[in-house]
Amino acid sequence: MARIRRLIQRAGKRINVYGNEAGMSTAEYAVGTVAAAAFAVVLYKVVRSPAVSAALSSMVESALHAI
């Protein structure tokens, strides 16, 4: 039982040694940047579509006419 306890303690120490990295690495920043750019492109395409553009235009026009 004591041997198992020591193995668990050693494993915990190894996890703590490698687990205390804070923040993102350069590769994670690159992936995050690419994901944000892809989301921006998709959002731009959706907003520029004729259906959404017409809906937004009608909302703006109705808001201006309400004043």
PDB file of N, CA, C and O in Angstrom:
ATOM      1  N   MET A   1       0.817  -1.196   0.000  1.00  0.00           N
ATOM      2  CA  MET A   1       0.000   0.000   0.000  1.00  0.00           C
ATOM      3  C   MET A   1       0.866   1.268   0.000  1.00  0.00           C
ATOM      4  O   MET A   1       0.551   2.248  -0.675  1.00  0.00           O
ATOM      5  N   ALA A   2       1.945   1.231   0.758  1.00  0.00           N
ATOM      6  CA  ALA A   2       2.845   2.381   0.812  1.00  0.00           C
ATOM      7  C   ALA A   2       3.509   2.611  -0.542  1.00  0.00           C
ATOM      8  O   ALA A   2       3.760   3.749  -0.937  1.00  0.00           O
ATOM      9  N   ARG A   3       3.786   1.528  -1.239  1.00  0.00           N
ATOM     10  CA  ARG A   3       4.418   1.655  -2.558  1.00  0.00           C
ATOM     11  C   ARG A   3       3.465   2.346  -3.537  1.00  0.00           C
ATOM     12  O   ARG A   3       3.889   3.192  -4.325  1.00  0.00           O
ATOM     13  N   ILE A   4       2.200   1.992  -3.488  1.00  0.00           N
ATOM     14  CA  ILE A   4       1.210   2.618  -4.368  1.00  0.00           C
ATOM     15  C   ILE A   4       1.080   4.105  -4.037  1.00  0.00           C
ATOM     16  O   ILE A   4       0.973   4.942  -4.933  1.00  0.00           O
ATOM     17  N   ARG A   5       1.089   4.418  -2.755  1.00  0.00           N
ATOM     18  CA  ARG A   5       0.994   5.813  -2.327  1.00  0.00           C
ATOM     19  C   ARG A   5       2.182   6.618  -2.851  1.00  0.00           C
ATOM     20  O   ARG A   5       2.008   7.750  -3.302  1.00  0.00           O
ATOM     21  N   ARG A   6       3.382   6.049  -2.797  1.00  0.00           N
ATOM     22  CA  ARG A   6       4.567   6.741  -3.313  1.00  0.00           C
ATOM     23  C   ARG A   6       4.471   6.951  -4.822  1.00  0.00           C
ATOM     24  O   ARG A   6       4.842   8.008  -5.333  1.00  0.00           O
ATOM     25  N   LEU A   7       3.970   5.936  -5.533  1.00  0.00           N
ATOM     26  CA  LEU A   7       3.819   6.080  -6.986  1.00  0.00           C
ATOM     27  C   LEU A   7       2.833   7.189  -7.326  1.00  0.00           C
ATOM     28  O   LEU A   7       3.054   7.970  -8.252  1.00  0.00           O
ATOM     29  N   ILE A   8       1.747   7.250  -6.570  1.00  0.00           N
ATOM     30  CA  ILE A   8       0.756   8.302  -6.816  1.00  0.00           C
ATOM     31  C   ILE A   8       1.356   9.674  -6.518  1.00  0.00           C
ATOM     32  O   ILE A   8       1.120  10.625  -7.263  1.00  0.00           O
ATOM     33  N   GLN A   9       2.127   9.786  -5.439  1.00  0.00           N
ATOM     34  CA  GLN A   9       2.766  11.064  -5.111  1.00  0.00           C
ATOM     35  C   GLN A   9       3.755  11.479  -6.189  1.00  0.00           C
ATOM     36  O   GLN A   9       3.812  12.651  -6.559  1.00  0.00           O
ATOM     37  N   ARG A  10       4.538  10.525  -6.698  1.00  0.00           N
ATOM     38  CA  ARG A  10       5.489  10.847  -7.771  1.00  0.00           C
ATOM     39  C   ARG A  10       4.757  11.296  -9.026  1.00  0.00           C
ATOM     40  O   ARG A  10       5.165  12.255  -9.681  1.00  0.00           O
ATOM     41  N   ALA A  11       3.671  10.598  -9.359  1.00  0.00           N
ATOM     42  CA  ALA A  11       2.895  10.990 -10.539  1.00  0.00           C
ATOM     43  C   ALA A  11       2.325  12.383 -10.355  1.00  0.00           C
ATOM     44  O   ALA A  11       2.309  13.178 -11.294  1.00  0.00           O
ATOM     45  N   GLY A  12       1.855  12.686  -9.150  1.00  0.00           N
ATOM     46  CA  GLY A  12       1.326  14.022  -8.874  1.00  0.00           C
ATOM     47  C   GLY A  12       2.381  15.086  -9.020  1.00  0.00           C
ATOM     48  O   GLY A  12       2.103  16.165  -9.543  1.00  0.00           O
ATOM     49  N   LYS A  13       3.586  14.808  -8.569  1.00  0.00           N
ATOM     50  CA  LYS A  13       4.668  15.778  -8.709  1.00  0.00           C
ATOM     51  C   LYS A  13       5.000  16.004 -10.172  1.00  0.00           C
ATOM     52  O   LYS A  13       5.252  17.137 -10.584  1.00  0.00           O
ATOM     53  N   ARG A  14       5.003  14.936 -10.965  1.00  0.00           N
ATOM     54  CA  ARG A  14       5.277  15.093 -12.397  1.00  0.00           C
ATOM     55  C   ARG A  14       4.197  15.933 -13.063  1.00  0.00           C
ATOM     56  O   ARG A  14       4.489  16.786 -13.901  1.00  0.00           O
ATOM     57  N   ILE A  15       2.962  15.688 -12.690  1.00  0.00           N
ATOM     58  CA  ILE A  15       1.862  16.465 -13.281  1.00  0.00           C
ATOM     59  C   ILE A  15       2.000  17.930 -12.895  1.00  0.00           C
ATOM     60  O   ILE A  15       1.801  18.811 -13.731  1.00  0.00           O
ATOM     61  N   ASN A  16       2.338  18.199 -11.644  1.00  0.00           N
ATOM     62  CA  ASN A  16       2.478  19.591 -11.205  1.00  0.00           C
ATOM     63  C   ASN A  16       3.645  20.279 -11.898  1.00  0.00           C
ATOM     64  O   ASN A  16       3.568  21.469 -12.201  1.00  0.00           O
ATOM     65  N   VAL A  17       4.721  19.547 -12.152  1.00  0.00           N
ATOM     66  CA  VAL A  17       5.876  20.146 -12.818  1.00  0.00           C
ATOM     67  C   VAL A  17       5.508  20.576 -14.223  1.00  0.00           C
ATOM     68  O   VAL A  17       5.901  21.657 -14.662  1.00  0.00           O
ATOM     69  N   TYR A  18       4.760  19.747 -14.934  1.00  0.00           N
ATOM     70  CA  TYR A  18       4.422  20.064 -16.317  1.00  0.00           C
ATOM     71  C   TYR A  18       3.093  20.806 -16.434  1.00  0.00           C
ATOM     72  O   TYR A  18       2.763  21.299 -17.513  1.00  0.00           O
ATOM     73  N   GLY A  19       2.342  20.897 -15.374  1.00  0.00           N
ATOM     74  CA  GLY A  19       1.012  21.472 -15.470  1.00  0.00           C
ATOM     75  C   GLY A  19       0.910  22.926 -15.079  1.00  0.00           C
ATOM     76  O   GLY A  19      -0.191  23.476 -15.123  1.00  0.00           O
ATOM     77  N   ASN A  20       1.993  23.587 -14.697  1.00  0.00           N
ATOM     78  CA  ASN A  20       1.855  24.961 -14.260  1.00  0.00           C
ATOM     79  C   ASN A  20       2.290  25.963 -15.318  1.00  0.00           C
ATOM     80  O   ASN A  20       2.872  26.996 -14.989  1.00  0.00           O
ATOM     81  N   GLU A  21       2.017  25.674 -16.575  1.00  0.00           N
ATOM     82  CA  GLU A  21       2.238  26.647 -17.635  1.00  0.00           C
ATOM     83  C   GLU A  21       1.055  27.599 -17.637  1.00  0.00           C
ATOM     84  O   GLU A  21      -0.093  27.158 -17.583  1.00  0.00           O
ATOM     85  N   ALA A  22       1.311  28.869 -17.697  1.00  0.00           N
ATOM     86  CA  ALA A  22       0.236  29.850 -17.710  1.00  0.00           C
ATOM     87  C   ALA A  22       0.186  30.520 -19.080  1.00  0.00           C
ATOM     88  O   ALA A  22       1.227  30.807 -19.672  1.00  0.00           O
ATOM     89  N   GLY A  23      -1.003  30.766 -19.576  1.00  0.00           N
ATOM     90  CA  GLY A  23      -1.157  31.443 -20.860  1.00  0.00           C
ATOM     91  C   GLY A  23      -1.074  30.502 -22.037  1.00  0.00           C
ATOM     92  O   GLY A  23      -1.004  29.283 -21.880  1.00  0.00           O
ATOM     93  N   MET A  24      -1.083  31.087 -23.215  1.00  0.00           N
ATOM     94  CA  MET A  24      -1.056  30.299 -24.431  1.00  0.00           C
ATOM     95  C   MET A  24       0.332  30.349 -25.053  1.00  0.00           C
ATOM     96  O   MET A  24       1.065  31.327 -24.905  1.00  0.00           O
ATOM     97  N   SER A  25       0.671  29.279 -25.749  1.00  0.00           N
ATOM     98  CA  SER A  25       1.934  29.251 -26.473  1.00  0.00           C
ATOM     99  C   SER A  25       1.743  29.902 -27.843  1.00  0.00           C
ATOM    100  O   SER A  25       0.628  30.264 -28.217  1.00  0.00           O
ATOM    101  N   THR A  26       2.810  30.043 -28.565  1.00  0.00           N
ATOM    102  CA  THR A  26       2.752  30.692 -29.874  1.00  0.00           C
ATOM    103  C   THR A  26       1.847  29.937 -30.829  1.00  0.00           C
ATOM    104  O   THR A  26       1.093  30.551 -31.584  1.00  0.00           O
ATOM    105  N   ALA A  27       1.911  28.610 -30.807  1.00  0.00           N
ATOM    106  CA  ALA A  27       1.055  27.814 -31.691  1.00  0.00           C
ATOM    107  C   ALA A  27      -0.419  28.011 -31.345  1.00  0.00           C
ATOM    108  O   ALA A  27      -1.267  28.071 -32.235  1.00  0.00           O
ATOM    109  N   GLU A  28      -0.720  28.111 -30.060  1.00  0.00           N
ATOM    110  CA  GLU A  28      -2.112  28.335 -29.670  1.00  0.00           C
ATOM    111  C   GLU A  28      -2.580  29.721 -30.096  1.00  0.00           C
ATOM    112  O   GLU A  28      -3.736  29.887 -30.486  1.00  0.00           O
ATOM    113  N   TYR A  29      -1.702  30.715 -30.028  1.00  0.00           N
ATOM    114  CA  TYR A  29      -2.061  32.037 -30.531  1.00  0.00           C
ATOM    115  C   TYR A  29      -2.337  31.983 -32.027  1.00  0.00           C
ATOM    116  O   TYR A  29      -3.284  32.609 -32.503  1.00  0.00           O
ATOM    117  N   ALA A  30      -1.531  31.251 -32.765  1.00  0.00           N
ATOM    118  CA  ALA A  30      -1.723  31.145 -34.215  1.00  0.00           C
ATOM    119  C   ALA A  30      -3.052  30.483 -34.532  1.00  0.00           C
ATOM    120  O   ALA A  30      -3.785  30.955 -35.401  1.00  0.00           O
ATOM    121  N   VAL A  31      -3.372  29.405 -33.846  1.00  0.00           N
ATOM    122  CA  VAL A  31      -4.645  28.721 -34.087  1.00  0.00           C
ATOM    123  C   VAL A  31      -5.808  29.626 -33.703  1.00  0.00           C
ATOM    124  O   VAL A  31      -6.809  29.686 -34.417  1.00  0.00           O
ATOM    125  N   GLY A  32      -5.686  30.325 -32.589  1.00  0.00           N
ATOM    126  CA  GLY A  32      -6.738  31.253 -32.173  1.00  0.00           C
ATOM    127  C   GLY A  32      -6.934  32.383 -33.159  1.00  0.00           C
ATOM    128  O   GLY A  32      -8.066  32.790 -33.421  1.00  0.00           O
ATOM    129  N   THR A  33      -5.842  32.897 -33.713  1.00  0.00           N
ATOM    130  CA  THR A  33      -5.931  33.969 -34.699  1.00  0.00           C
ATOM    131  C   THR A  33      -6.594  33.493 -35.977  1.00  0.00           C
ATOM    132  O   THR A  33      -7.431  34.196 -36.545  1.00  0.00           O
ATOM    133  N   VAL A  34      -6.228  32.309 -36.431  1.00  0.00           N
ATOM    134  CA  VAL A  34      -6.843  31.760 -37.644  1.00  0.00           C
ATOM    135  C   VAL A  34      -8.332  31.503 -37.413  1.00  0.00           C
ATOM    136  O   VAL A  34      -9.152  31.781 -38.288  1.00  0.00           O
ATOM    137  N   ALA A  35      -8.680  30.980 -36.251  1.00  0.00           N
ATOM    138  CA  ALA A  35     -10.091  30.732 -35.952  1.00  0.00           C
ATOM    139  C   ALA A  35     -10.881  32.040 -35.899  1.00  0.00           C
ATOM    140  O   ALA A  35     -12.002  32.105 -36.403  1.00  0.00           O
ATOM    141  N   ALA A  36     -10.308  33.075 -35.297  1.00  0.00           N
ATOM    142  CA  ALA A  36     -10.987  34.368 -35.230  1.00  0.00           C
ATOM    143  C   ALA A  36     -11.158  34.968 -36.620  1.00  0.00           C
ATOM    144  O   ALA A  36     -12.205  35.540 -36.922  1.00  0.00           O
ATOM    145  N   ALA A  37     -10.149  34.843 -37.463  1.00  0.00           N
ATOM    146  CA  ALA A  37     -10.244  35.363 -38.832  1.00  0.00           C
ATOM    147  C   ALA A  37     -11.301  34.603 -39.631  1.00  0.00           C
ATOM    148  O   ALA A  37     -12.066  35.202 -40.387  1.00  0.00           O
ATOM    149  N   ALA A  38     -11.338  33.285 -39.459  1.00  0.00           N
ATOM    150  CA  ALA A  38     -12.353  32.489 -40.160  1.00  0.00           C
ATOM    151  C   ALA A  38     -13.754  32.869 -39.696  1.00  0.00           C
ATOM    152  O   ALA A  38     -14.671  32.979 -40.511  1.00  0.00           O
ATOM    153  N   PHE A  39     -13.924  33.069 -38.395  1.00  0.00           N
ATOM    154  CA  PHE A  39     -15.230  33.486 -37.881  1.00  0.00           C
ATOM    155  C   PHE A  39     -15.613  34.856 -38.427  1.00  0.00           C
ATOM    156  O   PHE A  39     -16.777  35.085 -38.755  1.00  0.00           O
ATOM    157  N   ALA A  40     -14.657  35.763 -38.528  1.00  0.00           N
ATOM    158  CA  ALA A  40     -14.936  37.093 -39.071  1.00  0.00           C
ATOM    159  C   ALA A  40     -15.369  37.016 -40.532  1.00  0.00           C
ATOM    160  O   ALA A  40     -16.272  37.739 -40.951  1.00  0.00           O
ATOM    161  N   VAL A  41     -14.733  36.149 -41.301  1.00  0.00           N
ATOM    162  CA  VAL A  41     -15.105  35.987 -42.713  1.00  0.00           C
ATOM    163  C   VAL A  41     -16.519  35.431 -42.832  1.00  0.00           C
ATOM    164  O   VAL A  41     -17.313  35.909 -43.642  1.00  0.00           O
ATOM    165  N   VAL A  42     -16.827  34.433 -42.033  1.00  0.00           N
ATOM    166  CA  VAL A  42     -18.177  33.850 -42.068  1.00  0.00           C
ATOM    167  C   VAL A  42     -19.209  34.890 -41.656  1.00  0.00           C
ATOM    168  O   VAL A  42     -20.258  35.009 -42.290  1.00  0.00           O
ATOM    169  N   LEU A  43     -18.922  35.641 -40.603  1.00  0.00           N
ATOM    170  CA  LEU A  43     -19.856  36.678 -40.159  1.00  0.00           C
ATOM    171  C   LEU A  43     -20.032  37.755 -41.222  1.00  0.00           C
ATOM    172  O   LEU A  43     -21.147  38.230 -41.438  1.00  0.00           O
ATOM    173  N   TYR A  44     -18.961  38.141 -41.882  1.00  0.00           N
ATOM    174  CA  TYR A  44     -19.035  39.129 -42.960  1.00  0.00           C
ATOM    175  C   TYR A  44     -19.911  38.620 -44.104  1.00  0.00           C
ATOM    176  O   TYR A  44     -20.745  39.353 -44.634  1.00  0.00           O
ATOM    177  N   LYS A  45     -19.711  37.357 -44.475  1.00  0.00           N
ATOM    178  CA  LYS A  45     -20.513  36.785 -45.565  1.00  0.00           C
ATOM    179  C   LYS A  45     -21.989  36.737 -45.192  1.00  0.00           C
ATOM    180  O   LYS A  45     -22.849  37.006 -46.030  1.00  0.00           O
ATOM    181  N   VAL A  46     -22.286  36.397 -43.948  1.00  0.00           N
ATOM    182  CA  VAL A  46     -23.688  36.327 -43.518  1.00  0.00           C
ATOM    183  C   VAL A  46     -24.313  37.714 -43.522  1.00  0.00           C
ATOM    184  O   VAL A  46     -25.433  37.890 -44.003  1.00  0.00           O
ATOM    185  N   VAL A  47     -23.603  38.692 -42.994  1.00  0.00           N
ATOM    186  CA  VAL A  47     -24.161  40.044 -42.923  1.00  0.00           C
ATOM    187  C   VAL A  47     -24.315  40.642 -44.315  1.00  0.00           C
ATOM    188  O   VAL A  47     -25.248  41.408 -44.553  1.00  0.00           O
ATOM    189  N   ARG A  48     -23.429  40.311 -45.224  1.00  0.00           N
ATOM    190  CA  ARG A  48     -23.496  40.851 -46.575  1.00  0.00           C
ATOM    191  C   ARG A  48     -24.463  40.091 -47.475  1.00  0.00           C
ATOM    192  O   ARG A  48     -24.654  40.483 -48.626  1.00  0.00           O
ATOM    193  N   SER A  49     -25.078  39.014 -46.986  1.00  0.00           N
ATOM    194  CA  SER A  49     -26.031  38.271 -47.810  1.00  0.00           C
ATOM    195  C   SER A  49     -27.271  39.135 -48.045  1.00  0.00           C
ATOM    196  O   SER A  49     -27.602  39.983 -47.217  1.00  0.00           O
ATOM    197  N   PRO A  50     -27.955  38.923 -49.168  1.00  0.00           N
ATOM    198  CA  PRO A  50     -29.114  39.778 -49.486  1.00  0.00           C
ATOM    199  C   PRO A  50     -30.229  39.717 -48.436  1.00  0.00           C
ATOM    200  O   PRO A  50     -30.843  40.742 -48.141  1.00  0.00           O
ATOM    201  N   ALA A  51     -30.496  38.560 -47.878  1.00  0.00           N
ATOM    202  CA  ALA A  51     -31.591  38.436 -46.912  1.00  0.00           C
ATOM    203  C   ALA A  51     -31.284  39.219 -45.633  1.00  0.00           C
ATOM    204  O   ALA A  51     -32.132  39.961 -45.137  1.00  0.00           O
ATOM    205  N   VAL A  52     -30.102  39.055 -45.116  1.00  0.00           N
ATOM    206  CA  VAL A  52     -29.743  39.752 -43.873  1.00  0.00           C
ATOM    207  C   VAL A  52     -29.592  41.244 -44.138  1.00  0.00           C
ATOM    208  O   VAL A  52     -29.993  42.065 -43.312  1.00  0.00           O
ATOM    209  N   SER A  53     -29.030  41.593 -45.258  1.00  0.00           N
ATOM    210  CA  SER A  53     -28.876  43.004 -45.601  1.00  0.00           C
ATOM    211  C   SER A  53     -30.237  43.691 -45.709  1.00  0.00           C
ATOM    212  O   SER A  53     -30.411  44.811 -45.230  1.00  0.00           O
ATOM    213  N   ALA A  54     -31.191  43.022 -46.336  1.00  0.00           N
ATOM    214  CA  ALA A  54     -32.542  43.588 -46.448  1.00  0.00           C
ATOM    215  C   ALA A  54     -33.203  43.705 -45.078  1.00  0.00           C
ATOM    216  O   ALA A  54     -33.873  44.699 -44.799  1.00  0.00           O
ATOM    217  N   ALA A  55     -33.022  42.710 -44.229  1.00  0.00           N
ATOM    218  CA  ALA A  55     -33.617  42.756 -42.891  1.00  0.00           C
ATOM    219  C   ALA A  55     -33.016  43.895 -42.071  1.00  0.00           C
ATOM    220  O   ALA A  55     -33.737  44.621 -41.387  1.00  0.00           O
ATOM    221  N   LEU A  56     -31.697  44.049 -42.142  1.00  0.00           N
ATOM    222  CA  LEU A  56     -31.058  45.139 -41.407  1.00  0.00           C
ATOM    223  C   LEU A  56     -31.495  46.501 -41.949  1.00  0.00           C
ATOM    224  O   LEU A  56     -31.720  47.434 -41.178  1.00  0.00           O
ATOM    225  N   SER A  57     -31.612  46.612 -43.254  1.00  0.00           N
ATOM    226  CA  SER A  57     -32.047  47.879 -43.853  1.00  0.00           C
ATOM    227  C   SER A  57     -33.465  48.225 -43.431  1.00  0.00           C
ATOM    228  O   SER A  57     -33.764  49.377 -43.120  1.00  0.00           O
ATOM    229  N   SER A  58     -34.328  47.234 -43.421  1.00  0.00           N
ATOM    230  CA  SER A  58     -35.718  47.511 -42.996  1.00  0.00           C
ATOM    231  C   SER A  58     -35.786  47.884 -41.525  1.00  0.00           C
ATOM    232  O   SER A  58     -36.597  48.725 -41.136  1.00  0.00           O
ATOM    233  N   MET A  59     -34.937  47.262 -40.697  1.00  0.00           N
ATOM    234  CA  MET A  59     -34.913  47.631 -39.269  1.00  0.00           C
ATOM    235  C   MET A  59     -34.436  49.071 -39.087  1.00  0.00           C
ATOM    236  O   MET A  59     -34.990  49.808 -38.271  1.00  0.00           O
ATOM    237  N   VAL A  60     -33.426  49.469 -39.831  1.00  0.00           N
ATOM    238  CA  VAL A  60     -32.904  50.836 -39.717  1.00  0.00           C
ATOM    239  C   VAL A  60     -33.944  51.819 -40.219  1.00  0.00           C
ATOM    240  O   VAL A  60     -34.164  52.858 -39.597  1.00  0.00           O
ATOM    241  N   GLU A  61     -34.591  51.506 -41.342  1.00  0.00           N
ATOM    242  CA  GLU A  61     -35.605  52.401 -41.887  1.00  0.00           C
ATOM    243  C   GLU A  61     -36.779  52.546 -40.931  1.00  0.00           C
ATOM    244  O   GLU A  61     -37.277  53.655 -40.735  1.00  0.00           O
ATOM    245  N   SER A  62     -37.232  51.439 -40.328  1.00  0.00           N
ATOM    246  CA  SER A  62     -38.352  51.540 -39.401  1.00  0.00           C
ATOM    247  C   SER A  62     -37.955  52.303 -38.138  1.00  0.00           C
ATOM    248  O   SER A  62     -38.786  52.993 -37.547  1.00  0.00           O
ATOM    249  N   ALA A  63     -36.717  52.190 -37.727  1.00  0.00           N
ATOM    250  CA  ALA A  63     -36.272  52.952 -36.559  1.00  0.00           C
ATOM    251  C   ALA A  63     -36.197  54.441 -36.882  1.00  0.00           C
ATOM    252  O   ALA A  63     -36.524  55.281 -36.043  1.00  0.00           O
ATOM    253  N   LEU A  64     -35.764  54.768 -38.109  1.00  0.00           N
ATOM    254  CA  LEU A  64     -35.687  56.183 -38.482  1.00  0.00           C
ATOM    255  C   LEU A  64     -37.062  56.793 -38.677  1.00  0.00           C
ATOM    256  O   LEU A  64     -37.260  57.973 -38.388  1.00  0.00           O
ATOM    257  N   HIS A  65     -38.015  56.011 -39.160  1.00  0.00           N
ATOM    258  CA  HIS A  65     -39.371  56.517 -39.364  1.00  0.00           C
ATOM    259  C   HIS A  65     -40.124  56.664 -38.038  1.00  0.00           C
ATOM    260  O   HIS A  65     -41.091  57.420 -37.954  1.00  0.00           O
ATOM    261  N   ALA A  66     -39.686  55.949 -37.018  1.00  0.00           N
ATOM    262  CA  ALA A  66     -40.357  56.023 -35.719  1.00  0.00           C
ATOM    263  C   ALA A  66     -40.032  57.321 -34.988  1.00  0.00           C
ATOM    264  O   ALA A  66     -40.755  57.738 -34.084  1.00  0.00           O
ATOM    265  N   ILE A  67     -38.945  57.944 -35.390  1.00  0.00           N
ATOM    266  CA  ILE A  67     -38.522  59.176 -34.692  1.00  0.00           C
ATOM    267  C   ILE A  67     -39.341  60.331 -35.090  1.00  0.00           C
ATOM    268  O   ILE A  67     -39.122  61.439 -34.602  1.00  0.00           O
TER     269      ILE A  67
END
